[in-house]
Amino acid sequence: MIQRYTAQGCGGDLIKIPKSINRESIMTKLVKLFANDESGATAIEYALIAAIMGVGIISGLQTLETATSKGFTDAATGIGAGAL
């Protein structure tokens, strides 16, 4: 009977590792599990989307602020000129 050890993989999977396997094979399996794990990739993608949307919103608001400021300045000038 072969005594087995278990190792926790990157995705939470248990790997059954026979005692007779050398350490290089164990590391190879763990590296493959780590490379195939995509749970963190989704979070990074959502963070990038949120960052891009934030940049777009900020630049849009700056443009709106400039246009609004110009509109109020023109209105104030018009009211001032009409009062005289």
C-alpha positions, -999 to +999 in steps of 0.1 A: +000+000+000+013+034-010+011+061+017-005+092+002-001+129+011-024+157+000-014+192-010-038+221-013-038+234-048-043+270-059-080+266-067-087+247-035-084+213-051-067+185-032-039+168-051-032+132-041+006+128-042+021+093-038+051+092-014+072+077-042+070+108-064+100+131-063+097+168-053+102+180-088+070+163-100+051+178-071+063+213-079+054+208-116+019+199-107+016+229-084+029+253-110+005+239-136-024+243-111-013+279-104-010+287-141-045+273-148-061+291-119-082+321-133-101+331-102-080+363-097-080+372-134-117+381-133-112+405-104-084+422-122-105+426-153-133+442-134-109+465-116-094+476-150-129+482-164-138+503-133-106+523-137-112+530-174-148+540-166-136+563-138-111+581-162-139+585-188-163+600-162-137+624-148-127+637-183-164+640-192-172+660-161-142+683-167-155+691-202-190+696-188-176+719-161-158+741-187-190+744-208-212+752-178-187+778-165-187+795-199-225+794-200-228+811-166-202+837-175-220+845-207-253+848-188-238+870-162-223+893-189-257+894-207-275+903-175-249+929-166-251+945-200-289+946-199-290+963-166-272+993-179 
